[in-house]
């Protein structure tokens, strides 16, 4: 019925009707942002023969949606995306102020030291810095990253689409990515040196 109404509203134009339906879905998703999402699931993904693993918690409003195929597929897709794209934060709000300030400082020094920017006014340098911060978000923030299965949309767009389909608020609460050996110092053996020390 919604499709028929959209077609009528669009005067029979299929493309415009699709746009109308998408706009309605996004508008209804926005309305749901304030709702509490206390149900959901923790999903996992293991990649590269056990070399990379991800745990991710996705929340929704009801257990019915949490057990549904659409939601479960979303959990798998997001876990797989995290394994591939290595985000550090779920949202921009999670990025610590000191990290953001350090990124701004690095971007500003880089822009100011570039000979191409030598005669540019400060407001142009500010725009360059803002562009670098957006790139940082795209690299480090899960919701800002292009989705690995369809780089024409971000992870946030993917979640919004699922909100429109399920009719419930969906939120990525947290994740943890593990990589085999990450953070460990590798032992460097000098076998030849050991043999020489023993012999002599």
Backbone bond lengths (Angstrom), bond angles and torsions (degrees), N, CA, C in turn:
res aa  C-N    CA-C-N  psi(-1)  N-CA   C-N-CA  omega(-1)  CA-C   N-CA-C  phi
1 X - - - 1.447 - - 1.532 110.49 -
2 X 1.336 115.56 -40.00 1.464 119.30 178.10 1.519 111.24 -61.42
3 X 1.348 116.73 -38.95 1.464 121.40 178.95 1.522 110.37 -64.07
4 X 1.335 116.18 -43.50 1.469 120.70 179.63 1.528 109.83 -61.73
5 X 1.347 116.89 -45.86 1.454 120.98 179.70 1.528 111.66 -61.94
6 X 1.322 116.21 -39.02 1.464 120.39 178.72 1.521 110.66 -65.92
7 X 1.337 117.53 -39.80 1.466 121.42 177.65 1.525 111.38 -63.83
8 X 1.324 115.67 -41.53 1.468 119.86 178.04 1.527 109.63 -63.12
9 X 1.326 115.66 -46.46 1.467 120.97 179.96 1.525 111.32 -61.99
10 X 1.337 117.46 -33.98 1.462 122.54 -178.25 1.524 112.01 -86.50
11 X 1.332 117.92 2.97 1.464 120.83 179.53 1.512 112.79 66.13
12 X 1.328 117.19 30.94 1.459 121.76 177.41 1.517 114.60 89.83
13 X 1.330 118.22 -5.37 1.466 121.36 -179.97 1.525 109.48 -78.20
14 X 1.338 115.20 114.89 1.469 120.58 -177.85 1.528 111.37 -63.08
15 X 1.363 117.67 -42.90 1.465 121.54 -179.22 1.526 110.89 -61.69
16 X 1.344 115.99 -45.10 1.472 119.91 -179.61 1.531 110.41 -66.42
17 X 1.346 117.51 -37.22 1.466 121.54 178.77 1.526 110.46 -62.74
18 X 1.328 116.28 -39.99 1.471 120.35 178.03 1.525 109.76 -63.76
19 X 1.346 116.80 -42.87 1.466 120.59 177.19 1.525 111.15 -60.74
20 X 1.331 116.85 -42.47 1.469 121.30 179.66 1.520 110.36 -61.30
21 X 1.336 116.63 -44.73 1.472 120.27 179.38 1.523 111.24 -64.00
22 X 1.326 117.15 -40.24 1.469 120.20 178.65 1.525 110.70 -65.12
23 X 1.345 116.41 -42.35 1.471 119.91 179.45 1.522 110.78 -62.50
24 X 1.328 116.58 -40.95 1.465 119.80 178.47 1.522 110.85 -64.58
25 X 1.322 115.91 -40.48 1.466 120.10 178.82 1.514 111.38 -62.71
26 X 1.351 117.08 -42.95 1.454 121.13 178.69 1.520 111.15 -66.65
27 X 1.338 116.43 -38.87 1.467 119.96 179.52 1.523 110.43 -65.85
28 X 1.332 116.65 -41.92 1.464 118.57 179.56 1.520 111.09 -70.07
29 X 1.332 117.39 -30.62 1.466 120.80 176.00 1.521 110.10 -65.75
30 X 1.336 117.28 -40.27 1.466 121.41 178.33 1.526 111.12 -60.84
31 X 1.349 116.83 -39.50 1.465 121.58 -179.42 1.527 111.18 -62.78
32 X 1.334 116.44 -29.75 1.465 121.11 -175.15 1.520 113.38 -83.35
33 X 1.320 117.83 -8.24 1.470 120.53 -175.33 1.519 113.70 -58.14
34 X 1.321 118.27 -30.40 1.463 120.96 -177.71 1.518 114.31 -82.95
35 X 1.310 117.26 -10.71 1.465 120.29 -178.48 1.520 111.29 -71.40
36 X 1.323 114.99 156.48 1.471 120.54 179.02 1.523 108.80 -87.69
37 X 1.313 115.62 129.32 1.461 121.87 177.82 1.522 107.31 -112.49
38 X 1.343 116.13 92.23 1.467 120.40 -174.76 1.527 112.67 -106.12
39 X 1.324 117.33 -6.63 1.467 121.21 176.02 1.527 107.64 -97.34
40 X 1.308 116.75 -176.64 1.454 119.83 177.39 1.501 111.92 138.25
41 X 1.317 115.20 -153.85 1.457 119.96 -177.49 1.526 110.93 -157.06
42 X 1.313 114.83 160.25 1.460 121.94 170.92 1.517 105.74 -107.16
43 X 1.318 115.34 122.46 1.460 120.12 -179.87 1.512 110.39 -112.65
44 X 1.328 115.18 163.68 1.464 119.82 -179.89 1.514 110.29 -135.72
45 X 1.314 114.08 159.64 1.462 120.94 176.44 1.518 107.36 -148.60
46 X 1.320 116.94 130.74 1.463 122.28 177.71 1.523 107.36 -117.97
47 X 1.324 115.95 131.94 1.464 120.63 -175.00 1.525 110.37 -129.43
48 X 1.311 116.02 161.10 1.471 123.76 175.02 1.524 112.51 54.59
49 X 1.320 116.68 48.80 1.457 120.44 176.18 1.517 113.72 59.98
50 X 1.317 116.57 35.68 1.459 120.75 177.90 1.520 114.43 88.86
51 X 1.319 118.24 12.17 1.473 121.26 -179.53 1.524 112.13 -85.36
52 X 1.348 117.60 -25.55 1.463 122.56 179.33 1.521 108.18 -132.97
53 X 1.334 116.42 133.41 1.460 121.00 178.02 1.516 110.62 -136.43
54 X 1.332 115.42 147.92 1.462 121.03 -178.72 1.523 109.40 -133.93
55 X 1.330 115.67 138.17 1.459 123.17 167.28 1.521 106.42 -117.77
56 X 1.324 116.74 133.27 1.461 120.02 179.96 1.528 109.17 -138.02
57 X 1.332 116.37 138.53 1.460 121.90 176.83 1.520 108.63 -107.82
58 X 1.345 115.21 119.75 1.457 121.83 174.88 1.513 107.96 -113.67
59 X 1.316 116.30 135.03 1.455 121.28 -179.55 1.517 110.66 -113.47
60 X 1.333 114.73 149.63 1.452 122.59 173.23 1.527 106.95 -142.85
61 X 1.328 117.06 -174.46 1.460 119.50 -173.73 1.527 114.57 -88.42
62 X 1.336 117.67 -30.20 1.465 119.71 -176.42 1.523 111.61 -131.02
63 X 1.311 115.12 153.96 1.453 121.95 176.31 1.530 110.84 -65.97
64 X 1.326 116.32 -30.34 1.465 121.81 179.20 1.535 110.32 -59.22
65 X 1.320 116.80 -47.96 1.464 121.13 179.23 1.527 109.95 -69.60
66 X 1.323 117.50 -39.41 1.470 121.45 -178.71 1.524 111.64 -59.08
67 X 1.326 116.94 -33.98 1.469 120.48 -179.49 1.521 112.50 -87.09
68 X 1.318 117.55 -7.73 1.461 121.47 -177.23 1.521 113.23 -71.78
69 X 1.327 114.61 154.54 1.461 121.55 -177.18 1.533 111.86 -62.07
70 X 1.331 116.92 -39.92 1.468 122.11 -179.70 1.538 111.08 -59.63
71 X 1.317 116.30 -46.49 1.465 121.96 -178.88 1.529 110.59 -68.75
72 X 1.322 116.99 -43.94 1.469 120.81 -179.37 1.532 111.07 -62.33
73 X 1.340 116.28 -38.04 1.460 119.96 177.74 1.529 110.58 -66.65
74 X 1.324 115.82 -37.75 1.467 120.37 177.29 1.533 110.54 -61.72
75 X 1.321 116.65 -43.65 1.477 121.06 178.55 1.523 109.91 -59.30
76 X 1.333 117.08 -45.81 1.472 121.03 -179.82 1.517 111.02 -63.43
77 X 1.343 115.94 -44.71 1.465 119.90 -178.88 1.526 111.76 -62.67
78 X 1.319 116.62 -41.43 1.467 119.54 -179.07 1.530 110.65 -69.89
79 X 1.322 117.58 -40.44 1.469 120.60 177.20 1.528 110.55 -61.43
80 X 1.342 116.66 -42.91 1.459 120.84 178.38 1.534 110.35 -64.70
81 X 1.319 116.63 -40.39 1.467 120.85 178.06 1.531 110.54 -60.97
82 X 1.318 117.06 -44.05 1.466 121.53 179.97 1.528 110.11 -61.57
83 X 1.332 117.26 -41.47 1.467 120.60 178.67 1.527 110.32 -61.23
84 X 1.332 116.71 -39.84 1.465 120.49 -176.41 1.525 113.61 -80.59
85 X 1.329 117.74 -36.70 1.467 120.67 -169.41 1.527 115.55 -103.29
86 X 1.301 118.22 -8.89 1.468 123.43 175.02 1.535 114.98 51.71
87 X 1.337 118.76 51.41 1.474 118.05 175.68 1.521 110.10 -67.52
88 X 1.331 115.67 158.93 1.466 120.29 178.61 1.517 112.10 -106.91
89 X 1.337 116.74 -24.27 1.463 121.89 -176.52 1.528 109.13 -135.63
90 X 1.333 117.25 154.61 1.460 120.89 176.39 1.522 109.84 -75.36
91 X 1.342 116.52 -49.53 1.466 120.90 -175.29 1.524 110.39 -133.53
92 X 1.322 115.93 168.20 1.466 120.95 178.68 1.521 111.55 -60.77
93 X 1.326 116.14 -33.10 1.463 120.86 -178.92 1.528 112.36 -63.61
94 X 1.317 117.48 -23.65 1.469 121.73 -179.59 1.527 113.26 -80.94
95 X 1.323 117.25 -15.84 1.463 119.89 -178.09 1.531 108.25 -70.04
96 X 1.334 118.67 119.87 1.464 120.78 -179.72 1.532 111.24 -61.33
97 X 1.318 116.26 144.09 1.468 121.77 -178.53 1.524 111.58 -56.46
98 X 1.339 117.27 -38.98 1.467 119.34 -178.59 1.532 111.58 -66.25
99 X 1.342 116.86 -34.70 1.474 120.23 177.55 1.526 109.31 -66.92
100 X 1.318 116.73 -45.38 1.457 121.62 -179.84 1.529 111.22 -63.60
101 X 1.331 116.18 -42.40 1.463 120.13 178.19 1.531 111.53 -62.95
102 X 1.327 116.32 -40.04 1.468 121.07 178.29 1.530 110.27 -64.42
103 X 1.335 117.42 -42.39 1.467 121.37 177.86 1.525 110.71 -62.67
104 X 1.340 116.66 -41.32 1.474 120.93 178.32 1.537 110.35 -62.92
105 X 1.320 115.20 -43.26 1.460 120.90 -179.62 1.529 110.84 -61.73
106 X 1.324 116.70 -45.78 1.471 121.48 179.32 1.524 110.11 -63.30
107 X 1.340 116.57 -45.16 1.464 120.95 -179.34 1.524 111.09 -62.84
108 X 1.337 116.91 -40.16 1.474 120.70 -179.79 1.537 110.37 -66.25
109 X 1.338 117.21 -45.68 1.470 120.30 179.73 1.533 110.43 -62.08
110 X 1.322 115.90 -41.24 1.462 121.13 179.53 1.533 110.18 -62.95
111 X 1.339 116.62 -45.59 1.474 120.91 -179.12 1.524 111.22 -65.92
112 X 1.328 116.26 -41.66 1.469 119.85 -177.76 1.534 112.45 -71.33
113 X 1.333 116.77 -28.71 1.469 119.25 -179.09 1.532 112.73 -86.77
114 X 1.325 117.42 -7.91 1.463 121.17 179.15 1.536 109.03 -76.31
115 X 1.334 117.55 122.11 1.473 120.28 -178.49 1.537 113.23 -57.89
116 X 1.308 118.04 -27.61 1.470 121.30 179.44 1.530 111.52 -64.98
117 X 1.333 116.46 -24.06 1.463 120.70 -176.73 1.530 113.07 -99.78
118 X 1.325 117.54 8.78 1.469 122.24 -172.58 1.528 113.62 -54.76
119 X 1.312 118.30 -41.74 1.464 121.01 -175.20 1.526 113.16 -103.70
120 X 1.310 116.77 13.76 1.467 119.62 -177.79 1.525 110.78 -84.62
121 X 1.344 116.11 142.65 1.473 119.72 179.68 1.531 111.69 -69.42
122 X 1.339 117.00 160.83 1.471 121.55 -177.22 1.540 113.67 -56.01
123 X 1.335 118.17 -35.69 1.469 119.38 -178.81 1.538 111.83 -66.74
124 X 1.336 117.09 -29.51 1.471 120.53 176.29 1.533 109.07 -71.00
125 X 1.319 116.10 -41.76 1.473 120.38 176.54 1.529 109.18 -60.34
126 X 1.339 117.41 -41.11 1.473 121.48 177.89 1.515 111.02 -59.16
127 X 1.346 116.37 -41.38 1.479 120.86 179.23 1.529 110.65 -64.70
128 X 1.321 116.51 -39.08 1.466 121.31 178.37 1.534 109.41 -63.83
129 X 1.339 115.91 -43.99 1.469 121.14 178.37 1.530 110.02 -61.63
130 X 1.341 117.23 -44.55 1.470 120.84 178.33 1.525 110.97 -59.74
131 X 1.322 116.52 -39.45 1.471 120.89 177.21 1.519 111.74 -63.08
132 X 1.332 116.10 -39.15 1.463 120.31 178.40 1.533 111.34 -67.82
133 X 1.331 116.80 -35.35 1.464 120.50 178.11 1.535 109.42 -67.38
134 X 1.328 117.02 -40.32 1.477 119.67 176.39 1.524 110.45 -61.27
135 X 1.330 116.91 -38.86 1.471 121.45 177.24 1.536 110.15 -65.08
136 X 1.339 116.52 -40.20 1.465 120.63 176.74 1.530 110.21 -59.68
137 X 1.342 116.62 -45.79 1.471 120.40 177.78 1.527 110.73 -59.33
138 X 1.321 116.38 -43.89 1.464 120.80 -179.04 1.522 111.55 -62.91
139 X 1.325 116.86 -33.53 1.467 121.09 179.45 1.525 112.68 -80.44
140 X 1.340 117.20 -35.50 1.465 120.85 -167.20 1.525 115.98 -110.02
141 X 1.317 118.22 -19.55 1.473 121.49 -174.24 1.529 109.63 -106.50
142 X 1.305 116.16 120.08 1.464 122.58 -175.57 1.526 112.58 -50.95
143 X 1.328 117.89 -50.83 1.468 120.72 -175.88 1.522 113.08 -65.93
144 X 1.327 118.21 -22.66 1.467 122.09 -179.93 1.531 112.80 -90.47
145 X 1.324 117.79 -12.08 1.458 120.15 -175.17 1.528 111.57 -75.78
146 X 1.345 116.91 143.24 1.462 119.05 172.08 1.530 108.70 -63.80
147 X 1.323 116.62 133.22 1.465 121.67 -177.68 1.527 109.64 -66.61
148 X 1.323 118.17 130.61 1.470 121.93 -173.32 1.524 114.00 -61.30
149 X 1.316 118.66 -29.51 1.462 120.69 -179.57 1.526 112.74 -84.43
150 X 1.331 117.37 -17.97 1.463 122.45 178.91 1.524 107.95 -155.20
151 X 1.329 116.49 92.67 1.459 120.91 -173.46 1.528 113.72 -71.64
152 X 1.337 117.38 -1.80 1.470 120.55 175.47 1.518 111.84 -77.55
153 X 1.338 117.06 -10.14 1.458 120.16 177.38 1.519 109.68 -132.44
154 X 1.323 114.84 155.77 1.463 120.33 178.01 1.526 108.82 -89.18
155 X 1.328 115.72 170.83 1.462 120.64 175.27 1.533 109.26 -62.12
156 X 1.333 117.40 -37.01 1.474 121.01 177.08 1.531 110.66 -61.40
157 X 1.338 117.40 -40.81 1.470 121.09 177.06 1.526 110.47 -62.06
158 X 1.334 116.19 -42.33 1.467 121.15 179.28 1.524 110.41 -60.28
159 X 1.322 117.12 -45.85 1.470 121.24 179.43 1.524 109.93 -63.11
160 X 1.341 117.42 -42.94 1.470 121.28 179.59 1.528 110.97 -61.01
161 X 1.334 116.85 -40.05 1.473 120.35 177.03 1.524 110.76 -60.12
162 X 1.334 116.04 -42.70 1.472 119.65 -178.78 1.525 111.01 -70.14
163 X 1.323 117.97 -32.86 1.462 121.46 175.44 1.522 108.96 -61.82
164 X 1.340 115.84 -44.62 1.468 120.30 179.72 1.530 111.06 -63.53
165 X 1.337 117.44 -37.26 1.473 120.70 -179.07 1.526 112.55 -74.32
166 X 1.333 116.58 -41.89 1.472 119.34 -175.10 1.526 112.36 -85.09
167 X 1.320 116.35 -23.75 1.463 119.42 -177.46 1.518 113.23 78.94
168 X 1.324 116.84 13.82 1.468 121.03 179.90 1.519 110.08 -128.96
169 X 1.313 114.47 156.84 1.464 119.86 173.57 1.521 108.14 -70.51
170 X 1.320 115.72 134.97 1.463 122.29 176.61 1.521 106.80 -126.65
171 X 1.321 116.81 133.68 1.466 120.98 -179.41 1.521 109.88 -137.58
172 X 1.321 114.96 138.56 1.469 120.29 171.80 1.522 105.22 -85.94
173 X 1.307 116.18 112.99 1.470 119.15 -174.77 1.522 112.48 -83.22
174 X 1.332 116.15 -47.08 1.465 119.54 -177.74 1.525 109.28 -166.07
175 X 1.314 115.06 164.68 1.466 120.55 176.42 1.514 109.36 -151.23
176 X 1.308 114.94 162.52 1.465 121.94 174.46 1.522 106.65 -140.74
177 X 1.320 115.41 129.77 1.462 120.93 179.09 1.519 107.92 -114.40
178 X 1.312 115.92 130.23 1.457 121.44 179.69 1.520 108.79 -116.35
179 X 1.323 115.67 138.48 1.460 120.91 175.10 1.516 107.23 -129.09
180 X 1.293 115.86 129.35 1.466 121.73 -177.74 1.528 111.09 -52.51
181 X 1.324 116.48 124.23 1.462 121.85 175.74 1.517 114.93 80.48
182 X 1.327 117.86 -2.44 1.464 120.23 -178.39 1.528 110.55 -63.65
183 X 1.311 116.18 130.90 1.457 121.11 178.37 1.521 114.55 87.93
184 X 1.307 117.30 -6.63 1.465 120.38 178.81 1.512 110.42 -94.94
185 X 1.299 115.24 142.32 1.457 118.76 172.98 1.514 107.58 -81.22
186 X 1.302 115.01 131.65 1.462 118.89 178.48 1.533 109.05 -82.44
187 X 1.312 115.19 139.36 1.458 120.06 178.92 1.529 108.96 -76.32
188 X 1.285 115.62 128.18 1.463 120.17 178.96 1.520 107.24 -105.90
189 X 1.309 114.97 113.64 1.462 119.75 -179.49 1.525 109.73 -98.83
190 X 1.313 115.11 136.10 1.467 121.15 173.91 1.523 105.28 -110.13
191 X 1.325 114.96 81.89 1.461 120.26 -175.15 1.532 111.19 -60.30
192 X 1.341 115.40 -42.25 1.477 119.42 179.27 1.520 111.27 -61.73
193 X 1.339 117.31 -41.11 1.459 122.15 178.69 1.514 112.53 -64.70
194 X 1.338 115.66 -38.72 1.485 120.44 178.97 1.535 109.60 -64.77
195 X 1.331 116.13 -45.43 1.478 119.78 -179.94 1.536 110.23 -62.94
196 X 1.328 116.57 -42.75 1.469 120.02 179.80 1.524 110.70 -63.43
197 X 1.343 117.08 -38.04 1.479 119.96 179.73 1.524 110.35 -67.26
198 X 1.342 116.51 -39.72 1.457 119.58 179.40 1.534 111.11 -66.00
199 X 1.327 116.56 -42.66 1.470 121.08 -176.35 1.531 111.82 -77.36
200 X 1.286 114.54 -20.12 1.367 107.43 -174.90 1.369 138.82 -157.36
